[in-house]
Amino acid sequence: MFIFSVGADICYLLVYVDDILLTGSNSLLLQRLIQLLSSEFKLHDLGSVHYFLGIKVQSTSMGLMLRQHKYTLDILTRAVMLSCKPVGTPISTSKATILLDPLFSNATRFRQIVGALQYLTFTHLDICFAVNRVCQFMHAPTDSHWAAVKRILCYLRGTASHGLHITRNSSFALHGFIDADWAGSVEDRKSTGGYLVFFG
């Protein structure tokens, strides 16, 4: 990511291989930057962003909605779970994921699906904890770990169209939230803590 500022105006240029996303506070400065880039490189200005790196971007009156609906359906198709029954949570709150059961027969498939789920956490923050949990067993996944992945996929079947809504906000208020439990893990009795910090 490149940041260019002139006085009070600022431009952000995000480059991924041959995809470029450009935004800023001044439309005239953005047009000038596009002209400069096109004089050096062959490029096509596609206008406002609609789709970037598998993320669909929709403008709303309040800001931007980011979704990975097609990507979610692709993962479900690859896992042969497109017609699965949706569940209400991405992880079981009562079952342990560390069980002494046999190794999963297709560890490569496990790693591919879990790797794809990691990219999905950009817009599906609700699966972050569950995906992080199954990532801890990439080296030697068992049948119960695959069952945990399937549960995440069943959850996604019911929430495939959900996304991340980024709203406009001119506030510079800083808010922090924290929560923790005491020996709450059903597997190893470890405590879990987490925090969120919002700026604006």
C-alpha positions as CSV (number, residue, x, y, z in Angstrom):
1,M,0.0,0.0,0.0
2,F,1.3,3.4,-1.0
3,I,0.1,6.7,0.6
4,F,0.5,10.0,-1.2
5,S,-0.4,13.3,0.5
6,V,-0.4,16.8,-0.8
7,G,-1.3,19.4,1.9
8,A,-4.6,18.3,3.4
9,D,-5.4,15.8,0.5
10,I,-4.4,12.2,0.7
11,C,-4.5,9.2,-1.7
12,Y,-4.2,5.5,-1.0
13,L,-2.9,3.1,-3.6
14,L,-3.3,-0.6,-2.9
15,V,-1.5,-2.9,-5.4
16,Y,-1.8,-6.7,-5.5
17,V,0.0,-8.3,-8.5
18,D,-1.8,-6.5,-11.4
19,D,-4.9,-5.3,-9.5
20,I,-4.8,-1.7,-8.2
21,L,-7.3,0.0,-5.9
22,L,-7.1,3.8,-5.6
23,T,-9.0,6.0,-3.3
24,G,-8.5,9.4,-1.7
25,S,-10.0,12.6,-0.4
26,N,-9.8,14.7,-3.6
27,S,-11.2,13.4,-6.9
28,L,-9.1,15.9,-9.0
29,L,-5.9,14.5,-7.3
30,L,-7.1,11.0,-8.0
31,Q,-7.6,11.7,-11.7
32,R,-4.2,13.3,-12.0
33,L,-2.6,10.3,-10.3
34,I,-4.4,7.9,-12.8
35,Q,-3.1,10.0,-15.7
36,L,0.4,9.8,-14.3
37,L,0.2,6.0,-13.9
38,S,-1.3,5.5,-17.4
39,S,1.6,7.5,-18.9
40,E,4.0,4.9,-17.4
41,F,2.0,1.7,-17.5
42,K,-0.8,0.2,-19.6
43,L,-3.9,0.3,-17.4
44,H,-7.7,0.3,-17.6
45,D,-9.7,2.5,-15.3
46,L,-12.7,0.4,-14.3
47,G,-14.3,3.2,-12.3
48,S,-15.7,2.6,-8.9
49,V,-14.8,-0.6,-7.2
50,H,-17.3,-3.4,-7.4
51,Y,-15.1,-6.5,-6.9
52,F,-11.6,-6.8,-5.6
53,L,-9.6,-10.0,-4.8
54,G,-12.8,-12.0,-4.4
55,I,-14.5,-9.4,-2.2
56,K,-17.7,-7.8,-3.6
57,V,-17.9,-4.1,-2.7
58,Q,-21.3,-2.4,-2.6
59,S,-21.8,1.3,-1.9
60,T,-24.6,2.1,0.5
61,S,-25.9,5.4,1.8
62,M,-24.0,4.7,5.0
63,G,-20.7,3.5,3.6
64,L,-19.5,0.2,2.1
65,M,-20.7,-3.4,2.3
66,L,-18.0,-6.0,1.8
67,R,-19.2,-9.6,0.9
68,Q,-17.6,-12.8,-0.2
69,H,-20.8,-14.6,-1.1
70,K,-19.5,-16.3,-4.3
71,Y,-16.2,-17.3,-2.5
72,T,-18.3,-18.8,0.3
73,L,-20.3,-20.9,-2.2
74,D,-17.1,-21.9,-3.9
75,I,-15.7,-23.3,-0.6
76,L,-19.0,-25.1,0.1
77,T,-18.9,-26.6,-3.4
78,R,-15.3,-27.7,-3.1
79,A,-16.1,-29.4,0.2
80,V,-19.2,-31.0,-1.3
81,M,-21.4,-29.3,1.3
82,L,-23.4,-26.9,-0.8
83,S,-26.6,-28.7,0.2
84,C,-25.8,-29.2,3.9
85,K,-28.2,-28.2,6.7
86,P,-27.3,-24.8,8.2
87,V,-26.5,-24.5,12.0
88,G,-26.7,-21.5,14.3
89,T,-23.1,-21.3,15.5
90,P,-19.8,-21.9,13.8
91,I,-18.3,-23.9,16.7
92,S,-19.8,-26.3,19.3
93,T,-19.8,-24.8,22.8
94,S,-20.0,-28.2,24.5
95,K,-17.8,-30.6,22.5
96,A,-14.1,-30.7,22.7
97,T,-12.1,-30.6,19.5
98,I,-9.1,-32.4,20.9
99,L,-10.1,-36.0,21.0
100,L,-8.0,-39.2,20.7
101,D,-9.6,-40.3,17.5
102,P,-8.0,-41.5,14.2
103,L,-6.2,-39.1,11.9
104,F,-8.3,-37.7,9.1
105,S,-7.8,-39.7,5.9
106,N,-7.3,-36.6,3.7
107,A,-5.1,-34.1,5.5
108,T,-4.5,-32.2,2.2
109,R,-8.2,-31.6,1.8
110,F,-8.4,-30.4,5.4
111,R,-5.6,-27.9,4.9
112,Q,-7.1,-26.6,1.6
113,I,-10.5,-26.0,3.1
114,V,-9.1,-24.4,6.3
115,G,-6.8,-22.2,4.2
116,A,-9.8,-21.0,2.2
117,L,-11.7,-20.3,5.4
118,Q,-8.8,-18.2,6.6
119,Y,-9.3,-15.8,3.7
120,L,-13.1,-15.7,4.3
121,T,-12.5,-14.2,7.8
122,F,-11.9,-10.8,6.2
123,T,-15.6,-10.3,5.9
124,H,-16.9,-13.1,8.2
125,L,-15.6,-12.0,11.5
126,D,-18.0,-14.3,13.2
127,I,-16.0,-17.4,12.1
128,C,-12.6,-16.0,13.2
129,F,-12.4,-17.9,16.5
130,A,-13.6,-21.2,15.0
131,V,-11.2,-21.0,12.0
132,N,-8.3,-20.1,14.3
133,R,-9.2,-23.1,16.4
134,V,-9.1,-25.6,13.6
135,C,-5.9,-24.0,12.2
136,Q,-4.1,-25.2,15.3
137,F,-4.4,-28.8,14.0
138,M,-3.2,-28.4,10.5
139,H,-0.1,-30.6,11.1
140,A,-2.2,-33.7,12.1
141,P,-5.9,-33.3,11.7
142,T,-8.2,-36.0,13.1
143,D,-11.7,-37.0,12.3
144,S,-13.1,-34.7,15.1
145,H,-11.1,-31.8,13.6
146,W,-12.7,-32.4,10.2
147,A,-16.1,-32.5,12.0
148,A,-15.3,-29.1,13.4
149,V,-14.5,-27.8,9.9
150,K,-17.8,-29.2,8.6
151,R,-19.6,-27.4,11.4
152,I,-18.1,-24.1,10.2
153,L,-19.2,-24.9,6.7
154,C,-22.7,-25.7,7.8
155,Y,-22.8,-22.4,9.6
156,L,-21.6,-20.6,6.5
157,R,-24.4,-22.3,4.5
158,G,-26.9,-20.2,6.5
159,T,-24.8,-17.0,6.5
160,A,-23.2,-17.0,3.0
161,S,-24.8,-13.6,2.1
162,H,-23.6,-11.9,5.3
163,G,-20.8,-9.4,5.1
164,L,-18.9,-6.6,6.7
165,H,-20.5,-3.1,6.7
166,I,-18.0,-0.3,7.0
167,T,-19.8,2.9,7.8
168,R,-18.9,6.6,7.5
169,N,-18.1,8.2,10.7
170,S,-16.4,11.5,11.5
171,S,-16.0,10.7,15.2
172,F,-12.5,10.3,16.6
173,A,-13.7,8.6,19.8
174,L,-11.8,5.6,21.0
175,H,-13.8,2.7,22.4
176,G,-12.4,-0.4,23.9
177,F,-14.1,-3.7,25.0
178,I,-12.6,-6.7,26.7
179,D,-14.0,-10.0,27.9
180,A,-12.4,-13.1,29.5
181,D,-13.4,-16.4,31.1
182,W,-11.6,-18.4,33.7
183,A,-10.6,-21.9,32.7
184,G,-13.4,-22.0,30.2
185,S,-11.8,-24.3,27.6
186,V,-13.5,-27.7,27.6
187,E,-10.3,-29.2,26.2
188,D,-7.4,-28.0,28.3
189,R,-9.1,-25.7,30.9
190,K,-7.2,-22.7,29.7
191,S,-8.6,-19.2,30.1
192,T,-9.6,-17.2,27.0
193,G,-9.6,-13.5,26.6
194,G,-10.3,-11.1,23.8
195,Y,-10.5,-7.4,23.1
196,L,-11.9,-5.0,20.5
197,V,-10.8,-1.4,19.9
198,F,-12.8,0.9,17.7
199,F,-11.6,4.2,16.5
200,G,-14.5,6.3,15.3
